[in-house]
């Protein structure tokens, strides 16, 4: 199955995903503890099942038998390492203090410097903790969380403990940044960037070539075996208006593609509508609420100089930022990080899914864009 995407992903490593295209591919290659169904419900993924204590403070995840694509078993320790990584400022994923903030040890009394470390036996690193939260607390480190029992491995199960009940925890765990990676991601980072090894329903069919195709092959023994043998992501870096992808869709050179907004009605006439982005042939037309922000490590040179940060802020042209070449959008620039309830950034995402076999269109699952914290890509028959 051929999928047209508008840019070459910056990264397809779940720890360093920086765009929707990268997340789409990472979600095909990797799998976290839980996932989101097309209907929006939390469903089992890497975890076969889980239990929640009566007080809502302890979650226990029993993992299903699984292997990384290199044959090594996926263990509770692999998932633990992925979750602990968000508390280590020296390793990716960076700027994800929004994740797992309710765990024991995730917030500690403010102090000047504390030790970091990956929690896997590697030497600890000094980590600056210059940001103090309004309540006088600061983000905990790997050691803080482990010492408090916030993320633990007990009897082969992954255990998460909270300060107070958190109804949104399971949704947090669907974030692509929390998906497990094997040891080679740390020992061979360059090789891993070219050919990631995951635990998802697809594997890399060969090393990635920047600017070229990205090929994935189905994993036959995966618990959610895809309904297609492989995916080929074709990159359209100069197709800002999506016209070339539309032409290739019509010619059956693509089966999944974003389309120009002015082709919406024509697409409905040709393919019909799809009300579920994970199944059915047709146009899937939906809006998303997205927030984009720049994060700067103010503890490192030269960004520790407030004058440089002010200069960067002054250099941003808000009006130019309103131009989105690849989508029909209604957006607004907000003066603060958190938008008011009455104003949400909405963007139209138009996707047509088609498959032709013996001149007949058959149902295939698919979606062009995977919005953050909102489900996954599941090709299936």
C-alpha positions in Angstrom: 0.0 0.0 0.0 1.4 3.4 -1.0 1.0 6.4 1.2 1.7 10.0 0.1 3.2 12.3 2.8 4.1 15.9 2.4 7.6 16.0 3.9 10.5 13.7 4.8 10.1 13.1 8.6 12.8 14.6 10.7 12.9 11.4 12.7 11.0 8.1 12.9 12.5 7.3 16.3 9.6 7.6 18.8 11.8 9.5 21.2 12.7 12.3 18.8 9.6 12.5 16.5 9.1 16.1 15.5 6.3 16.0 13.0 3.0 14.3 12.1 4.7 12.2 9.3 7.3 10.9 11.7 4.7 10.0 14.3 2.6 8.2 11.7 5.5 5.9 10.8 6.7 5.5 14.4 3.3 4.3 15.4 3.4 1.6 12.7 6.9 0.5 14.0 6.4 0.7 17.7 3.7 -0.1 20.3 3.2 1.3 23.8 1.4 -0.2 26.7 -2.0 0.9 25.6 -3.6 2.4 22.5 -6.6 4.4 21.4 -9.3 2.6 19.3 -11.0 4.4 16.3 -13.9 5.1 18.7 -11.6 6.8 21.2 -11.5 4.0 23.8 -8.4 2.9 25.5 -7.5 -0.7 24.4 -4.7 -3.1 25.2 -1.5 -3.0 23.1 1.9 -3.9 24.6 0.1 -4.6 27.8 -2.2 -7.6 27.7 -4.2 -6.3 30.6 -4.1 -4.0 33.5 -5.6 -3.4 36.9 -6.3 -0.3 39.0 -6.3 -0.3 42.8 -9.6 0.8 44.5 -8.1 4.1 45.4 -7.0 4.8 41.9 -3.4 5.3 42.9 -1.7 2.1 41.6 -1.8 0.7 38.0 -0.4 -2.8 37.3 0.3 -3.7 33.6 0.7 -7.4 32.6 2.6 -7.5 29.3 1.7 -9.8 26.5 4.5 -12.0 25.1 6.2 -9.9 22.4 9.6 -9.4 20.7 11.4 -6.5 19.1 11.9 -6.9 15.4 15.5 -8.2 16.1 14.1 -11.1 18.0 14.8 -9.9 21.6 11.9 -10.2 24.0 10.1 -7.0 25.1 10.2 -6.9 28.9 8.7 -4.7 31.6 12.1 -3.2 32.0 12.0 -1.9 28.4 8.7 -0.2 29.1 10.1 1.1 32.4 13.1 2.6 30.7 10.9 4.3 28.1 8.8 5.9 30.8 11.7 7.0 33.0 13.3 8.7 30.0 11.0 11.7 30.3 12.5 12.5 33.6 16.1 12.6 32.3 16.9 15.9 30.7 20.2 14.6 29.2 18.4 12.1 26.9 15.5 12.2 24.5 12.6 12.8 24.6 13.2 16.4 25.4 10.7 19.0 26.7 8.1 16.4 27.7 7.6 17.6 31.3 3.9 17.4 30.5 4.0 13.6 30.6 3.6 11.4 33.8 3.5 14.4 36.1 1.2 12.7 38.5 3.5 9.9 39.4 5.2 9.6 42.7 8.6 11.3 42.5 7.6 13.3 39.5 7.6 16.5 41.6 10.0 17.1 44.4 10.9 20.2 46.6 12.9 22.7 44.6 16.7 22.4 45.0 19.6 23.7 42.9 21.2 20.6 41.2 20.3 17.0 41.4 21.6 13.9 39.7 20.1 12.6 36.5 20.8 9.3 34.9 19.0 6.8 32.7 18.1 4.3 35.4 19.8 1.5 33.4 23.1 1.4 35.2 24.7 4.1 33.2 26.7 6.8 35.1 24.6 9.5 36.6 24.9 13.0 35.0 24.4 16.3 36.7 21.2 17.9 35.6 20.4 21.6 36.2 17.0 22.1 37.8 16.6 25.8 37.4 12.8 25.8 36.8 10.7 26.0 40.0 7.0 25.5 39.7 4.5 27.9 41.3 4.0 25.5 44.2 7.7 25.5 45.1 8.2 22.1 43.6 10.2 21.1 40.5 10.4 18.2 38.1 11.8 15.1 39.6 14.6 13.0 38.1 14.9 9.3 37.2 16.3 8.7 40.6 13.5 10.6 42.3 10.8 8.6 40.5 12.5 5.2 41.1 13.2 5.9 44.8 9.5 6.9 45.3 8.3 3.8 43.5 6.6 5.8 40.8 7.6 3.4 38.0 8.7 -0.1 39.1 9.0 -3.6 37.8 7.4 -6.2 40.2 7.0 -9.9 39.4 7.4 -9.2 35.7 4.7 -6.5 35.7 5.1 -2.8 35.2 3.7 -0.8 38.2 2.8 2.9 38.2 2.0 4.7 41.4 0.4 8.1 41.6 0.2 11.0 44.1 -3.5 11.3 43.4 -6.0 9.6 41.0 -5.4 10.6 37.4 -8.2 9.8 34.9 -6.0 10.9 32.0 -3.1 8.5 32.8 -4.0 5.9 30.3 -4.4 8.5 27.5 -0.9 9.8 28.4 0.5 6.3 28.0 -0.5 6.3 24.3 2.0 9.1 23.6 4.5 8.0 21.0 7.4 9.2 23.2 6.6 6.5 25.7 7.0 3.6 23.4 9.8 1.2 24.2 13.0 0.9 22.2 15.7 -1.8 22.4 19.2 -1.4 23.8 20.7 -0.8 20.4 18.9 2.6 20.3 21.4 3.7 22.9 24.5 1.7 21.8 24.1 2.3 18.1 22.1 5.6 17.8 23.1 6.4 14.2 22.2 3.0 12.9 19.0 3.0 14.9 18.0 6.4 13.3 18.4 4.9 9.8 16.7 1.6 10.6 14.7 1.7 13.9 13.9 -1.6 15.5 10.5 -1.6 17.2 7.8 -3.9 18.5 4.9 -2.7 16.4 2.9 -4.4 13.6 5.4 -3.2 10.9 9.2 -3.4 10.7 11.6 -1.5 8.5 12.1 -3.3 5.2 15.6 -1.7 4.9 17.6 1.3 6.0 16.0 4.6 5.6 17.4 6.9 2.9 16.8 10.5 3.6 14.8 12.0 0.8 13.7 8.6 -0.6 11.0 6.1 0.0 10.4 4.6 3.4 9.4 1.0 3.2 7.8 -1.1 6.0 6.9 -4.8 6.0 4.2 -6.4 8.0 5.2 -8.5 11.1 3.5 -11.8 10.5 3.4 -13.0 14.2 2.3 -9.7 15.7 -0.8 -9.8 17.8 -2.5 -7.3 15.5 -1.2 -8.5 12.2 -1.9 -5.9 9.5 -4.2 -6.6 6.5 -1.5 -5.5 4.1 1.9 -7.0 3.4 3.7 -3.7 3.5 3.6 0.1 3.4 5.5 2.4 1.1 5.7 6.1 2.1 6.3 8.3 -0.9 7.5 11.7 0.0 6.2 14.9 -1.8 8.5 17.7 -0.6 7.4 20.2 -3.2 3.7 19.3 -3.3 2.5 22.1 -1.0 -0.9 22.3 -2.6 -1.3 18.5 -2.7 -2.1 18.6 -6.4 0.5 15.9 -7.4 -0.7 13.6 -4.7 -4.3 14.1 -6.0 -3.2 13.2 -9.5 -1.3 10.1 -8.2 -4.3 9.1 -6.2 -6.6 9.3 -9.3 -4.0 7.2 -11.2 -3.9 4.6 -8.5 -0.2 5.3 -7.8 -1.3 6.1 -4.2 -3.9 4.5 -2.0 -3.7 7.0 0.9 -3.1 10.7 0.4 -4.1 14.2 1.6 -5.9 16.1 -1.1 -6.4 19.8 -2.0 -9.3 21.4 -0.2 -10.9 22.5 -3.5 -11.1 18.8 -4.5 -13.3 17.8 -1.6 -16.6 17.5 -3.5 -14.9 15.7 -6.4 -13.4 13.2 -4.0 -16.8 12.6 -2.4 -18.3 11.9 -5.9 -15.5 9.5 -6.8 -14.9 7.7 -3.5 -17.8 8.5 -1.2 -17.2 9.5 2.5 -15.6 7.7 5.4 -16.8 8.4 8.9 -14.0 6.3 10.5 -10.4 7.1 9.6 -9.3 3.6 10.3 -11.6 1.8 7.9 -13.5 2.2 4.7 -12.8 3.7 1.3 -13.6 7.4 1.0 -13.0 11.0 2.0 -12.3 11.5 5.7 -12.8 15.2 6.5 -12.1 16.3 10.0 -10.8 19.1 12.1 -8.0 18.9 14.8 -7.1 21.2 17.6 -3.3 21.6 17.6 -0.9 23.6 19.7 2.6 24.3 18.4 5.3 25.9 20.6 9.1 26.3 20.6 11.0 24.8 23.5 14.4 26.2 24.5 16.9 24.7 27.0 17.7 27.8 29.0 20.3 25.9 30.9 22.7 25.6 27.9 24.7 28.2 26.1 23.9 30.4 24.2 20.2 30.1 25.2 20.9 30.9 28.8 21.2 34.5 27.7 17.8 36.2 28.0 18.8 38.7 25.3 19.1 36.0 22.7 15.8 34.5 23.6 14.2 38.0 23.3 15.8 38.4 19.9 14.4 35.0 18.7 11.0 36.0 19.9 11.1 39.4 18.2 12.3 37.7 14.9 9.1 35.6 14.6 6.5 37.1 12.3 3.1 36.2 13.6 1.4 36.9 10.3 3.7 34.8 8.3 3.1 32.0 10.8 -0.6 32.0 9.8 0.4 30.7 6.3 0.0 26.9 6.1 0.9 25.8 2.6 -0.3 22.2 2.9 -3.7 22.6 4.5 -6.8 24.8 4.6 -6.6 26.2 8.1 -8.2 28.5 10.5 -5.6 29.4 13.0 -4.7 32.0 15.6 -1.5 33.2 17.2 -1.8 33.1 21.0 0.3 35.4 23.3 0.5 32.6 25.9 1.2 28.9 25.8 -2.2 27.9 27.0 -5.1 29.2 24.7 -8.3 30.4 26.2 -11.3 28.0 26.0 -13.1 30.2 23.5 -10.3 30.0 20.9 -8.9 26.8 19.5 -6.5 26.3 16.6 -8.3 24.2 14.1 -6.9 22.7 10.9 -8.7 20.8 8.2 -7.1 17.5 7.3 -8.5 15.8 4.2 -7.6 12.2 3.4 -8.8 9.9 0.7 -8.2 6.2 1.1 -8.5 4.0 -2.0 -7.4 0.6 -3.1 -8.0 -0.9 -6.5 -7.6 -4.6 -7.2 -9.0 -6.1 -10.5 -10.6 -2.7 -11.1 -12.6 -3.1 -7.8 -12.1 -0.9 -4.8 -11.7 -2.9 -1.6 -11.7 -1.7 2.0 -8.4 -0.9 3.6 -7.6 0.7 6.8 -5.6 3.8 6.8 -5.1 7.4 7.9 -2.7 10.0 6.6 -1.9 11.9 9.7 -1.6 10.7 13.3 -2.4 13.6 15.6 -0.5 13.6 18.9 -2.1 11.6 21.7 -4.9 10.5 19.4 -4.8 6.9 18.2 -2.7 5.0 15.8 -2.3 3.7 12.3 -3.9 0.3 11.7 -4.0 -1.0 8.1 -6.2 -4.1 8.1 -8.5 -5.9 5.7 
